[in-house]
Amino acid sequence: MSEHQKTKYLIATGQQELLKHLLSVPVKAVAHKLLMESFHRYAIIGGMPEIIKTDVKQGSLSDLPRIYESIWETYKNDVEKYTSSDLERKIIKHLMDSSPLYIDEGVKFQGFGNSNYRSREVGEAFRTLDDAKIIRLIYPTTDLHAPLKTDLKKSPHLQFLDTSIVNYSLDIQANMLAMEDLNNEYKDAIIPHLVTQEVISLQSTSAYKPNFWVREKSQSNAEVDLLMLIGTWLFQLK
């Protein structure tokens, strides 16, 4: 979680004393344990205000599904404003319903989600969702030096507006609650998705998107989850 997001979450959940420890360097060992527990909860339920408000009041995951469903349905209804035909609406609904299953891989537009939809139709629908910042298309680069050039010919990864929507859609929140290490959840894809979400949240422009890195050769494929340029320095997160 970014410093800004951690601060907002701790304030929203009434953990001001813990916030004081977060802002102290170095963080004390006992505070670090409590901060990690708070991060664990945030990683599961997300940071949407209505969700946090209900979680603070009720303290049980069983009270949250109806709110996630309501939020996600609202986004589905809102995005219809950007469509011009029943087919477009059907494709977008299909993408929003099936996309969480594919956050661990580069996606192909043709027949996405075991459908009969064509590449062009799916691509246009995904770009509509991307413009609305509901599901963003994160494309790779093959560069390891600045400037990083986005390769739009390669398969993108999918980035949701909030990782909790993915957790809810995959029905893995209860399982995550019992885990000590979330790195292993859903094909190791949840934490990289969350980190990318936080990197995006730190940027001053809403249009910013990071890159991941790929090398695709006949007998030697490789991937790095996230590349970040800070000045002239290139950081790899994997």
Secondary structure, DSSP 8 states (H G I E B T S, - for coil): --HHHHHHHHHHTT-HHHHHHHTSSS--HHHHHHHHHHHHHHHHH-S-HHHHHHHHHH--GGGSHHHHHHHHHHHHHHHGGG--SHHHHHHHHHHHHHGGGGTTS---STTTTT----HHHHHHHHHHHHHTTSEEEE-EE--SSSS--B-TTS--EEEES-HHHHHHHHT-HHHHHT-S-GGGSTTTTHHHHHHHHHHHHT-SSTT---EEEEE--TT--EEEEEEEEETTEEEEE-
